[in-house]
Amino acid sequence: MSTPNKDLEKVEVRLKWDPSATGEPAHDLDLMAGTYETATPYGPPAYLVHHDSRSPDGTITLNRDSRTGLGFGFDEVMTIELDRLADRYVRVVVGVAIQQREVRRTFGEVPHTGIEIAEGYTKLAADDFGRVAGATAAVVAEFTRDAGGLWTFRPALRGFDGDPAAFAAEMGDRL
């Protein structure tokens, strides 16, 4: 992943993977973002955005959601409007979790995974989950707001082993 950037306004997180082989259970990867307030910047999020939810103020949206990885390009896309987040939010953590419905899957078992984080045409980071191949979920980015109100990006690729609900509760722990 690349180096941190500062003074971000609107970022896009893009996730891709290849579908499972014919007759095999579908690979279903999910983007999720947790927001954290000044008083509680770590631990459980103030709110979580994922395939079944949205941010209460419309600042974080899941624009594309795939349950199979079918199609060209990126399968899931999330937009985070950092410049519109209320001042009480000082941290946003973005993660990816693999649904564990029919069989347990790790990133190493899902072909051609990829994550890309960009602001406009500027690519902030890209990775393929190879360093966390044995994990079932991973934190991929952290955005923090400084005292002056500027947002900073810190790339992160930290793997977890557990179901998506457990990951959502833990993804905001200190990196």
C-alpha positions as CSV (number, residue, x, y, z in Angstrom):
1,M,0.0,0.0,0.0
2,S,1.1,3.6,-0.5
3,T,2.0,6.4,1.9
4,P,-0.5,8.5,3.9
5,N,-2.3,11.5,2.4
6,K,-3.7,14.5,4.2
7,D,-6.7,16.9,3.6
8,L,-9.0,14.3,2.0
9,E,-12.5,15.2,1.1
10,K,-14.2,12.3,-0.7
11,V,-12.7,8.9,-1.2
12,E,-13.9,5.7,-2.9
13,V,-13.1,2.2,-1.8
14,R,-13.3,-0.5,-4.5
15,L,-13.3,-4.2,-4.0
16,K,-13.0,-7.0,-6.5
17,W,-12.8,-10.8,-6.7
18,D,-13.5,-13.6,-9.1
19,P,-16.6,-15.8,-8.7
20,S,-16.4,-19.3,-7.4
21,A,-16.2,-22.3,-9.7
22,T,-19.5,-23.6,-11.2
23,G,-21.3,-25.7,-8.6
24,E,-19.4,-24.3,-5.6
25,P,-20.9,-21.9,-3.0
26,A,-20.6,-18.3,-4.0
27,H,-17.8,-16.1,-2.7
28,D,-19.4,-13.1,-1.0
29,L,-17.0,-10.4,0.2
30,D,-18.4,-7.3,1.9
31,L,-17.1,-3.8,2.3
32,M,-17.9,-2.1,5.7
33,A,-17.0,1.2,7.3
34,G,-17.2,2.1,11.0
35,T,-17.3,5.6,12.3
36,Y,-15.9,6.6,15.7
37,E,-16.6,9.7,17.8
38,T,-14.2,11.9,19.7
39,A,-15.1,10.4,23.1
40,T,-14.7,6.8,21.8
41,P,-12.3,6.6,18.9
42,Y,-11.6,2.9,19.4
43,G,-13.8,-0.1,20.1
44,P,-17.3,-0.6,18.7
45,P,-18.3,2.0,16.1
46,A,-20.8,4.7,16.6
47,Y,-22.4,3.3,13.4
48,L,-21.5,0.7,10.8
49,V,-22.2,0.9,7.1
50,H,-22.4,-2.4,5.2
51,H,-24.6,-4.2,2.7
52,D,-27.7,-4.0,4.9
53,S,-27.3,-0.5,6.3
54,R,-26.3,3.0,5.4
55,S,-25.0,6.1,7.2
56,P,-27.7,8.1,8.9
57,D,-26.5,11.3,7.2
58,G,-25.7,9.9,3.8
59,T,-22.0,10.6,4.0
60,I,-21.0,6.9,3.5
61,T,-22.8,5.0,0.8
62,L,-22.4,1.5,-0.7
63,N,-22.8,2.2,-4.4
64,R,-22.4,-1.4,-5.6
65,D,-22.9,-4.6,-3.7
66,S,-22.2,-8.1,-5.1
67,R,-22.9,-11.5,-3.6
68,T,-21.0,-13.4,-6.2
69,G,-18.1,-11.4,-7.7
70,L,-19.7,-11.7,-11.2
71,G,-19.1,-8.9,-13.6
72,F,-16.2,-6.8,-14.9
73,G,-14.2,-4.4,-12.8
74,F,-14.9,-3.8,-9.2
75,D,-17.7,-5.8,-7.5
76,E,-18.3,-3.5,-4.5
77,V,-17.8,0.3,-4.3
78,M,-18.2,2.5,-1.3
79,T,-18.0,6.3,-1.2
80,I,-17.0,8.1,1.9
81,E,-17.5,11.9,2.1
82,L,-15.1,12.8,4.8
83,D,-15.6,16.5,4.4
84,R,-19.4,16.1,5.2
85,L,-19.0,14.0,8.3
86,A,-20.2,15.7,11.5
87,D,-17.3,17.2,13.6
88,R,-18.0,14.6,16.4
89,Y,-16.6,11.8,14.1
90,V,-12.8,11.7,14.2
91,R,-12.1,8.3,12.7
92,V,-13.4,6.0,10.0
93,V,-12.1,2.4,9.6
94,V,-12.8,0.4,6.5
95,G,-12.8,-3.3,6.4
96,V,-13.6,-6.3,4.2
97,A,-15.3,-9.5,5.5
98,I,-15.9,-12.8,3.7
99,Q,-19.4,-14.1,4.4
100,Q,-19.1,-17.6,6.0
101,R,-22.4,-19.2,5.1
102,E,-21.9,-22.6,3.6
103,V,-18.2,-23.1,3.9
104,R,-15.4,-21.3,5.7
105,R,-13.3,-19.2,3.2
106,T,-10.1,-17.1,3.6
107,F,-8.7,-14.5,1.3
108,G,-6.3,-17.1,0.0
109,E,-9.2,-19.2,-1.2
110,V,-10.9,-16.5,-3.2
111,P,-9.3,-15.9,-6.6
112,H,-8.1,-12.5,-7.8
113,T,-9.0,-10.4,-4.8
114,G,-8.1,-6.7,-4.9
115,I,-8.8,-3.5,-3.0
116,E,-8.2,0.0,-4.3
117,I,-8.7,3.3,-2.4
118,A,-8.8,6.6,-4.4
119,E,-9.6,10.2,-4.1
120,G,-10.8,11.3,-7.5
121,Y,-8.2,10.1,-10.0
122,T,-5.5,9.8,-7.3
123,K,-4.9,6.2,-6.2
124,L,-4.1,6.2,-2.4
125,A,-3.6,2.5,-2.0
126,A,-4.0,-0.9,-3.7
127,D,-3.5,-4.4,-2.5
128,D,-4.5,-8.0,-3.2
129,F,-4.9,-9.5,0.3
130,G,-1.9,-11.8,-0.2
131,R,-0.3,-10.7,3.1
132,V,-3.5,-11.8,5.0
133,A,-4.3,-14.9,2.9
134,G,-5.3,-17.0,5.9
135,A,-7.7,-14.3,7.2
136,T,-11.5,-14.2,6.8
137,A,-11.7,-10.4,7.3
138,A,-9.3,-7.5,7.2
139,V,-9.0,-3.8,8.0
140,V,-7.9,-2.1,4.8
141,A,-7.9,1.7,5.7
142,E,-8.1,4.1,8.5
143,F,-9.0,7.8,8.1
144,T,-8.5,10.2,11.0
145,R,-9.4,13.8,11.6
146,D,-6.8,16.1,13.2
147,A,-7.5,19.0,15.6
148,G,-7.6,21.4,12.6
149,G,-10.3,19.3,10.9
150,L,-8.1,17.8,8.2
151,W,-8.5,14.1,7.3
152,T,-5.5,11.8,7.0
153,F,-5.4,8.4,5.3
154,R,-3.4,5.6,6.7
155,P,-3.2,2.4,4.7
156,A,-3.8,-0.7,6.8
157,L,-3.9,-4.4,6.0
158,R,-4.6,-6.3,9.2
159,G,-6.2,-9.7,9.0
160,F,-8.8,-11.2,11.4
161,D,-10.2,-14.7,11.7
162,G,-13.9,-14.7,12.6
163,D,-17.3,-14.1,11.2
164,P,-18.4,-10.7,9.9
165,A,-20.3,-9.7,13.0
166,A,-17.3,-10.4,15.3
167,F,-15.1,-8.5,12.9
168,A,-17.4,-5.5,12.8
169,A,-17.2,-5.3,16.6
170,E,-13.3,-5.5,16.6
171,M,-12.3,-3.7,13.5
172,G,-12.1,-0.4,15.4
173,D,-9.6,-1.6,17.9
174,R,-6.2,0.2,17.9
175,L,-4.2,-0.6,14.8
